[in-house]
């Protein structure tokens, strides 16, 4: 369930005496020497700490492409791919002058060219570029995109997903103004400016939902975990962080069933999808060890959305391993994933009321 790696990372950090202090000292010395790069992070303009573009790991990439294409070519579900560029690609004007940055756009183009024609691609790059100068698309001290960026990406994705995004409007709430993300500690540069974290709450929908954290055997009437705002990583206010599998059931019985295969970029994006689907199953392959194909069959999934940021996806070695063939009753290795209705699920509480109260 991922707890071993979390404990291991905590142990390593604890055993490295004064780790943050020494990282900070090294970063300051480098700055005095004219360097503006530390531990994979550039010290950019206007307080932005920008993670470098990661080179794709070819073996993992090839396996991931094959897994996605095999699913799409099966014809059992509609497959969508949203690969989100990182700040290093979208906000290049914030990078230090003459920074030797890898061309992430070229890597994304190479990846998408290898996808099957049955994979519907959702490109949000231009949307993020269009808003980057006047509005904040990425946190200054963290590698994630902001909720506002995810909202603009949702409006773009809705066109492809067949969603009428004009039916729901939102109230914006700032839930934290002192977020200091992982780029600050990783680089040792600290935070010259702290970030604000926002949530968008629908104000004109009667769709209710319940969130089930499957492996934790816990249900909640909201996607937000306000307790996480008391800790350091305030981005985990969305779903309380990453989980192996989450199942969201709604009262929208006319909607379709969606499976999201994702990294943490999806955490602030998924709430925008909730009013439009009857069920959303969320799988994070980094912590999930069952068979996604079996989940697709068991949950009568209609659509599958792969949603990652480019840096995480290009280094991912877990996605392909969770897409094993499902053996049918006749032992043929084929599964029947026809989308028959499996019944109703009871739901309580409203998304808007709960989110506002937290």
Secondary structure, 3 states (H helix, E strand, C coil): CCHHHHHHHHHHHHHCCCHHHHHHHHHHHHHHCCCCEECCEEECHHHCEEECCCCCCHHHHHHHHHHHHHHHHHCCCEEEEEEECCHHHHCHHHCCCCCCCCCHHHHHHHHHHCCCCCEEECCCHHHHHHHCCCCCCECCCCCCECHHHHHHHHHHHHHHHCCCHHHCCEEEEEEEEEECCHHHHHHCCCCCCCEEEEEEEECCCCCEEEEEECCCCEEECCCECHHHHHCCCHHHHECCCCCCEEEEEECCCCCEEEEEEECHHHHHCHHHCHHHEEEEEEECCCCCCCCHHHHHHHCCCCEEEEEEEHHHHHCCCCCHHHCCCCCCCCCCCCCCCCCCCCCCCCCCCEHHHHHHHC
